[in-house]
Amino acid sequence: MTDEPRLLIPALGGLYNRLAPVTEPLMRLCAGLSMAAHGYVILFGAREANIAFFEQAGFHPAAFWTVVTGATQFFGGLCLAAGLLTRLAAVPVLVFLLVAIKFHAGNGFFWNYLGFEYPLFWAIVVFHFLVRGGGRWSIDRAIGREV
């Protein structure tokens, strides 16, 4: 007896088995690059608009929190994407996302109403890498060291 479910289309089993090893590294790469892109925009793209947002949202001093948030997303995202110090990088990114969840909670769940759905989704993805580490095809694995 196996824990694996029986496939409705057994012929796909080989394809699934061949693709399985790339799913986690692909998820790490996409999550990290997405996070880094958001951080880049905060730091270098629309910095003044982000400072104004943080000011209006009550995060004082707004310029400081803009840099902290942008740097957390940018550098944390790059580390996640590369699988470099993956667990360590996941901690500040997860803290940032938990603050975002709290910030958006007053708007309900759904992201189309600026609720907490989107930051919750990303928090779960980042939590996965906090627990599992960089995994296959990460710099952490290549150097044989993980936090």
trRosetta pair geometry for C-beta under 8 A, 3 or more apart (Angstrom, degrees):
i j d omega theta_ij theta_ji phi_ij phi_ji
6 10 7.7 -36 -177 -82 78 96
7 10 4.9 137 75 -90 113 48
7 12 6.1 -158 -178 60 145 97
7 13 5.5 -146 -6 -66 156 92
7 16 7.8 -165 -97 2 138 149
9 12 4.8 59 100 -4 103 113
10 13 5.6 -15 -172 -18 57 117
11 14 7.5 -40 176 19 47 101
12 15 5.1 -57 -164 42 63 116
12 16 5.8 65 141 -25 85 102
13 16 5.7 -56 -147 37 31 111
13 17 6.2 29 157 -18 66 108
14 17 5.7 -56 -147 37 30 111
14 18 6.4 27 156 -17 65 106
15 18 5.9 -58 -148 37 30 108
15 19 6.2 16 159 -9 66 113
16 19 6.1 -66 -144 44 27 103
16 20 6.2 48 157 -48 65 98
17 20 5.8 -32 -145 3 29 121
18 21 7.9 -62 175 20 32 98
19 22 5.9 -72 -166 43 56 104
19 23 6.5 67 145 -48 84 96
20 23 6.0 -44 -153 3 35 116
21 24 7.9 -62 -174 28 35 95
21 25 7.9 12 149 7 64 112
21 136 6.2 -60 -171 94 90 167
22 25 6.0 -67 -155 51 50 104
22 26 5.4 51 152 -27 81 114
23 26 5.8 -62 -146 39 25 112
23 27 6.2 26 157 -20 64 107
24 27 5.7 -52 -144 35 32 111
24 28 6.4 33 155 -19 64 105
24 132 7.5 -102 -158 131 135 151
24 135 5.0 -60 128 121 133 166
24 136 6.7 97 75 38 117 98
25 28 5.5 -54 -146 37 34 113
25 29 6.1 36 155 -20 67 106
25 83 7.5 -40 -128 -52 86 134
25 135 6.4 -140 -69 96 74 113
25 136 5.8 -82 -49 87 115 85
25 137 4.3 14 -109 65 150 125
25 138 7.2 -153 -113 -54 95 77
26 29 5.7 -52 -144 37 30 112
26 30 6.2 25 159 -13 65 109
27 30 6.0 -58 -143 42 27 107
27 31 6.0 25 160 -17 65 112
27 125 6.9 -143 169 -151 108 108
27 128 7.9 -27 126 95 136 147
28 31 6.0 -57 -140 40 25 108
28 32 6.0 21 162 -16 62 114
28 80 6.1 -145 -171 164 82 81
28 81 6.8 149 140 -122 76 31
28 83 6.2 44 145 -72 148 91
28 86 7.5 -31 -150 -132 131 128
28 129 6.0 113 -112 -96 99 132
28 134 6.7 95 -156 -150 160 61
28 135 6.9 -173 -35 42 148 116
28 138 7.2 -47 125 -86 164 109
29 32 6.1 -62 -145 40 22 108
29 33 6.2 14 162 -11 63 112
29 81 5.2 62 -137 -151 50 76
30 33 6.1 -58 -139 41 26 104
30 34 6.1 28 160 -20 63 110
31 34 5.9 -58 -147 37 26 112
31 35 6.3 24 156 -17 63 109
31 77 7.8 -143 130 -138 61 83
31 80 6.1 -77 101 138 97 135
31 81 7.6 -167 75 -80 61 69
31 122 7.2 149 -148 -142 102 82
31 125 5.0 -166 -115 146 143 134
31 126 6.9 -177 165 -71 136 69
31 129 7.5 -171 84 -20 148 139
32 35 5.8 -57 -148 38 29 110
32 36 6.1 28 155 -19 66 109
32 77 4.7 137 -172 -176 58 62
32 78 6.5 117 170 -95 109 10
32 79 7.2 -141 -141 71 125 40
32 80 3.4 -170 -95 92 105 92
32 81 2.8 -159 104 -52 134 70
32 82 7.2 -151 151 0 163 53
33 36 5.5 -52 -141 39 33 113
33 37 6.2 39 156 -25 65 103
33 77 6.6 130 -85 164 11 110
33 81 4.9 86 -49 -101 72 137
34 37 5.8 -51 -149 31 29 113
34 38 6.8 28 153 -16 61 103
34 77 7.1 -137 71 -146 45 128
35 38 5.9 -56 -156 35 32 110
35 39 6.5 30 150 -16 65 108
35 73 5.1 -143 173 -163 80 78
35 74 7.9 -159 131 -76 76 21
35 76 6.4 -72 138 95 136 92
35 77 3.1 -170 92 -96 96 113
35 80 6.5 46 43 44 141 139
35 93 6.3 6 -162 -141 152 130
35 122 7.4 134 -81 -164 102 129
35 126 7.9 84 -74 -82 149 117
36 39 5.6 -57 -149 40 34 113
36 40 6.2 41 152 -27 67 103
36 73 6.7 168 -99 144 26 73
36 74 5.3 67 -146 -144 65 47
36 75 7.8 108 -115 -41 90 13
36 76 7.9 -163 -78 73 73 55
36 77 3.1 -158 -49 103 70 128
36 78 4.9 91 -101 -53 135 70
36 81 6.4 -43 -15 -18 134 134
37 40 5.5 -47 -147 29 32 115
37 41 6.8 32 155 -17 62 101
37 77 7.4 -123 6 146 54 162
38 41 6.0 -54 -155 33 32 110
38 42 6.6 30 150 -17 64 106
38 73 5.0 -82 90 170 97 145
38 77 7.4 145 42 -56 88 155
39 42 5.6 -56 -150 36 36 112
39 43 6.1 22 158 -10 70 110
39 69 7.6 -160 -118 134 80 61
39 70 4.8 119 -162 -169 71 54
39 71 6.8 131 -166 -71 122 6
39 72 6.9 -155 -109 73 126 49
39 73 2.9 -178 -67 93 102 94
39 74 3.0 -149 121 -47 131 69
39 75 7.3 -127 149 2 162 52
39 76 7.5 147 -57 41 154 85
39 77 5.8 -168 8 9 129 129
40 43 6.0 -64 -144 44 28 103
40 44 5.7 -36 -180 37 67 110
40 45 6.5 66 127 -22 73 110
40 70 7.7 134 -57 -166 10 98
40 74 5.5 115 -58 -109 59 110
41 44 7.2 -77 -115 60 16 69
41 45 3.8 -41 -143 37 58 140
41 46 5.9 6 171 20 87 94
41 50 8.0 137 125 -54 79 133
41 70 8.0 -139 74 -126 48 104
42 45 7.3 18 -12 41 17 94
42 46 7.4 -39 -106 63 32 78
42 47 7.0 77 166 -101 43 62
42 50 5.0 112 -142 -114 75 167
42 66 6.3 -165 175 -173 101 79
42 69 6.0 -100 170 104 160 97
42 70 3.4 -154 101 -95 113 100
42 73 6.6 87 23 47 136 135
42 74 7.6 -135 54 -39 102 106
43 47 6.6 4 -180 -88 19 105
43 67 7.0 72 -112 -127 85 58
43 70 3.7 149 -55 158 82 139
43 71 6.7 95 -82 -62 128 60
43 74 5.8 -20 -6 -36 139 149
44 47 6.9 17 -91 -47 10 108
46 49 4.2 -32 165 42 104 121
46 50 5.8 113 106 -26 83 93
47 50 5.7 -61 -149 39 30 110
47 51 6.3 33 154 -22 67 103
47 66 6.5 99 -159 156 76 138
47 70 7.8 -19 -110 -61 86 160
48 51 5.6 -48 -146 33 34 113
48 52 6.5 35 153 -18 63 103
49 52 5.6 -52 -151 36 33 113
49 53 6.4 38 148 -22 64 103
50 53 5.3 -47 -146 33 37 116
50 54 6.4 34 155 -16 67 102
50 66 4.8 120 120 -136 108 115
50 69 7.8 -151 174 76 128 128
50 70 7.2 78 136 -60 164 116
51 54 5.9 -55 -148 38 31 108
51 55 6.3 35 151 -22 64 107
51 62 4.9 100 -167 130 69 112
51 63 5.3 10 -126 -87 119 64
51 66 4.9 -51 -83 -44 67 155
52 55 5.5 -53 -147 35 31 116
52 56 6.2 28 156 -16 65 108
52 62 7.5 74 -73 162 13 153
53 56 5.9 -59 -147 40 28 108
53 57 6.0 21 156 -15 65 114
54 57 5.6 -59 -140 43 30 110
54 59 4.3 -67 -171 65 90 115
54 62 3.9 146 97 -148 105 88
54 63 7.9 178 74 -45 138 24
54 65 4.9 171 -162 84 143 117
54 66 5.3 -131 -5 -61 149 86
54 69 7.6 -171 -87 7 130 143
55 59 7.5 -78 -68 60 24 70
55 60 7.3 64 -123 -88 59 77
55 62 3.9 -40 -63 -64 74 157
57 103 7.0 10 -168 -149 129 125
59 62 5.8 100 89 -106 82 64
59 65 4.2 -93 149 70 124 172
60 65 7.6 -12 -20 -10 4 127
61 64 4.4 77 76 7 96 112
61 65 7.0 172 86 -7 49 88
62 65 5.9 -62 -145 43 32 104
62 66 6.1 40 155 -27 67 105
63 66 5.6 -51 -148 31 30 116
63 67 6.7 27 155 -15 63 104
64 67 6.1 -61 -156 37 30 106
64 68 6.3 25 152 -16 67 110
65 68 5.4 -50 -138 40 37 113
65 69 5.9 37 160 -19 68 107
66 69 6.1 -58 -145 40 24 107
66 70 6.1 20 159 -14 62 113
67 70 5.9 -58 -141 43 27 108
67 71 5.9 23 162 -16 65 112
68 71 6.1 -58 -141 41 23 107
68 72 6.1 27 157 -23 62 109
69 72 5.8 -54 -146 34 27 113
69 73 6.4 18 159 -11 63 108
69 96 6.3 128 -133 -137 74 121
70 73 6.0 -62 -149 41 28 105
70 74 5.8 19 160 -14 67 115
71 74 5.8 -57 -133 43 28 106
71 75 5.6 3 178 6 69 114
72 75 7.1 -58 -124 50 14 89
72 76 5.2 7 175 -7 55 130
72 92 4.8 -128 -139 139 108 115
72 93 6.1 165 163 -85 94 56
72 95 7.9 -96 -157 69 147 96
72 96 4.9 153 123 -56 145 142
73 76 6.2 -53 -117 49 14 106
73 77 5.6 19 168 -24 56 118
73 93 7.0 104 -102 -119 48 90
73 96 6.7 -147 -62 136 82 167
74 77 6.0 -61 -147 35 15 110
74 78 6.6 12 156 -16 57 106
75 78 5.7 -50 -146 35 34 111
75 79 6.4 33 155 -17 65 105
75 89 7.6 -135 128 -135 75 107
76 79 5.8 -56 -149 38 31 110
76 80 6.3 31 153 -18 66 106
76 89 4.7 153 -144 -177 68 90
76 90 7.4 128 -168 -84 108 24
76 92 5.6 -136 -82 78 138 101
76 93 4.0 171 152 -59 146 107
76 96 7.7 180 37 11 162 138
77 80 5.6 -53 -145 37 32 111
77 81 6.2 34 156 -22 66 106
77 93 7.1 127 -60 -106 62 135
78 81 5.7 -53 -146 35 30 113
78 82 6.3 16 160 -6 65 110
78 84 7.8 -18 126 44 76 120
79 82 6.1 -65 -144 46 28 101
79 83 8.0 -137 165 40 55 3
79 84 4.7 -102 -145 73 73 88
79 85 5.4 -44 -165 65 129 91
79 86 6.7 -179 145 -94 91 42
79 88 7.7 -74 156 81 151 86
79 89 3.5 -168 98 -93 136 157
80 83 7.4 24 -175 -73 30 39
80 86 6.2 87 -117 -136 54 77
80 89 5.5 -151 -52 113 73 131
80 90 6.6 98 -92 -77 108 76
80 93 6.9 -7 -43 -12 135 167
80 126 7.2 -65 -111 -121 149 85
80 129 6.1 81 -140 117 102 166
82 138 7.2 96 137 -153 50 71
82 139 5.3 12 148 -12 97 122
83 86 5.2 -20 -151 -65 54 121
83 134 3.0 99 -159 -158 97 127
83 135 7.0 -107 -126 49 130 63
83 137 7.0 144 -4 108 158 56
83 138 2.3 -128 161 -142 149 96
83 139 5.1 158 89 19 84 68
83 140 5.3 -109 153 12 89 93
83 141 6.8 -22 148 7 139 93
84 89 7.2 72 87 -29 67 141
84 134 7.4 76 -32 -89 22 146
84 138 7.4 -166 -49 177 42 90
84 139 4.3 9 -83 56 79 138
84 140 6.6 169 -115 -45 28 79
85 88 4.2 -46 170 51 100 118
85 89 5.2 109 103 -29 89 97
85 140 7.0 156 -54 -79 22 106
85 147 6.2 50 -152 -23 70 124
86 89 5.9 -60 -143 39 23 108
86 90 6.3 28 157 -28 62 107
86 129 5.5 -106 170 170 111 107
86 133 5.2 106 76 -166 130 52
86 134 3.7 180 -32 -59 148 84
86 135 8.0 -72 81 5 179 68
86 138 6.1 -27 -45 -165 135 149
86 140 5.4 -76 -1 -22 107 144
86 146 7.1 -30 41 -139 101 99
86 147 7.7 -163 57 28 60 102
87 90 5.6 -52 -149 27 31 116
87 91 7.3 43 153 -34 60 93
87 129 7.2 -155 -87 141 52 72
87 130 5.6 90 -140 -146 71 49
87 133 5.5 -36 -47 -101 104 69
87 134 7.9 -96 -26 -29 71 74
87 146 6.4 79 1 176 121 95
87 147 4.5 -143 67 70 115 105
88 91 6.2 -43 -165 8 35 113
88 147 4.6 99 -41 -8 98 167
89 92 7.3 -62 -166 38 40 93
89 93 6.5 29 149 -10 70 119
90 93 5.6 -71 -148 49 36 112
90 94 5.6 39 157 -26 75 110
90 126 5.1 160 -151 177 93 88
90 127 7.4 138 173 -92 126 24
90 129 5.1 -175 -86 95 137 96
90 130 3.9 -155 117 -75 144 82
91 94 5.9 -58 -146 35 24 109
91 95 6.5 24 156 -18 62 105
91 130 6.7 110 -67 -120 59 118
92 95 5.4 -50 -145 36 38 114
92 96 6.3 44 153 -22 66 101
93 96 5.6 -51 -152 34 32 115
93 97 6.5 29 151 -16 64 106
93 126 5.1 -144 111 -144 115 147
94 97 5.6 -55 -147 39 33 110
94 98 6.3 37 153 -22 66 103
94 123 6.1 90 -142 -145 73 79
94 126 4.9 -170 -77 116 82 127
94 127 6.1 97 -117 -73 128 71
94 130 6.1 1 -43 -52 146 143
95 98 5.7 -52 -147 34 32 112
95 99 6.6 33 152 -17 63 102
96 99 5.8 -57 -156 35 31 111
96 100 6.4 31 147 -19 65 107
97 100 5.2 -50 -146 36 37 116
97 101 6.4 45 151 -24 66 98
97 119 5.0 171 -161 -173 80 94
97 120 7.9 146 165 -83 108 23
97 122 5.5 -144 -124 98 136 102
97 123 4.0 176 130 -81 134 89
97 126 6.2 159 2 30 152 145
98 101 5.5 -44 -149 29 35 115
98 102 6.6 35 152 -16 63 102
98 123 6.3 102 -65 -121 63 137
99 102 5.7 -54 -152 38 34 111
99 103 6.2 37 150 -23 66 108
100 103 5.4 -52 -143 36 32 115
100 104 6.2 15 162 -5 66 111
100 116 7.5 141 126 -134 73 82
100 119 3.8 -164 110 -121 117 154
101 104 6.3 -68 -145 47 25 97
101 105 6.2 48 153 -54 63 97
101 116 4.6 66 -148 -156 67 122
101 119 4.8 -150 -66 105 68 122
101 120 5.6 89 -110 -70 116 76
101 123 6.4 -17 -46 -30 129 150
102 105 5.6 -33 -147 -3 30 122
102 116 7.9 71 -33 -107 16 132
103 106 7.9 -63 163 15 33 99
104 107 5.4 -56 -173 35 68 113
104 114 5.9 -136 -140 154 101 72
104 115 5.7 107 156 177 106 24
104 116 4.2 152 93 -79 107 68
104 118 7.9 -47 126 48 176 89
104 119 6.1 147 24 17 139 128
105 115 7.5 46 -121 -160 25 71
105 116 5.0 14 -81 -43 59 136
107 113 5.4 -175 164 126 104 89
107 114 4.5 -52 157 92 171 83
107 115 4.6 -142 102 -84 92 56
107 116 7.4 145 60 -29 89 69
108 113 5.7 12 58 90 118 133
108 115 4.2 -65 89 -99 64 126
108 116 7.8 -154 107 10 31 80
109 115 4.6 42 97 152 13 150
109 116 6.3 -57 -129 50 42 79
109 117 5.3 71 163 -60 69 96
110 113 5.0 64 83 21 96 100
110 115 4.7 83 54 26 36 136
110 117 5.6 12 -128 -19 26 139
111 114 7.0 29 -165 -99 45 19
111 115 5.8 -98 -71 56 32 78
111 116 8.0 -99 -81 73 71 11
111 117 4.2 -102 -38 64 88 111
111 118 4.1 80 -106 -30 136 103
112 115 8.0 0 44 17 46 97
116 119 5.7 -64 -161 54 68 102
116 120 5.3 74 140 -32 89 108
117 120 5.8 -66 -149 37 23 113
117 121 6.4 26 157 -22 63 105
118 121 5.7 -49 -148 30 31 113
118 122 6.7 22 157 -9 63 106
119 122 5.7 -57 -145 43 37 108
119 123 6.0 44 154 -27 69 105
120 123 5.5 -51 -145 33 30 114
120 124 6.6 31 155 -19 63 102
121 124 6.0 -58 -156 33 29 109
121 125 6.7 27 149 -16 64 105
122 125 5.4 -51 -148 36 38 114
122 126 6.2 34 155 -15 70 105
123 126 5.8 -56 -144 41 30 107
123 127 6.0 37 153 -25 65 107
124 127 5.5 -49 -143 35 30 116
124 128 6.7 44 151 -29 60 97
125 128 5.7 -47 -161 21 32 118
125 129 7.3 17 150 -7 62 101
126 129 6.0 -59 -157 40 39 104
126 130 6.4 47 144 -25 69 102
127 130 5.2 -48 -146 32 37 118
127 131 6.4 30 156 -13 67 105
128 131 6.2 -66 -155 41 26 104
128 132 5.8 -9 163 10 67 119
129 132 5.9 -62 -118 57 33 91
129 133 6.9 -43 -171 128 63 2
129 134 7.1 42 -159 -86 103 40
129 135 7.9 -94 -124 -8 81 106
132 135 5.9 7 141 -58 110 107
133 138 7.3 -161 144 56 84 164
133 140 6.1 -129 176 108 106 156
133 141 8.0 120 134 -58 117 88
133 146 4.8 -5 -137 -151 139 145
133 147 7.9 171 -113 49 100 69
134 138 2.8 135 146 -165 124 170
134 139 6.9 -83 -177 44 169 59
134 140 4.0 142 24 32 137 123
134 141 5.9 -135 92 -20 111 92
134 146 6.9 -153 17 -110 96 111
135 138 5.7 102 60 -16 49 123
135 141 6.7 -30 122 -47 20 134
136 141 6.3 22 -119 -29 24 177
137 141 7.0 21 15 54 13 139
138 141 4.6 97 57 6 83 99
138 142 6.9 -145 97 -7 46 87
139 142 5.3 -54 -145 37 37 115
139 143 6.3 18 162 -6 70 106
140 143 6.6 -70 -150 45 23 94
140 145 6.4 -107 -157 84 69 55
140 146 4.7 60 179 -91 125 83
141 144 7.3 30 -176 -77 32 37
141 146 7.7 18 -68 -59 54 110
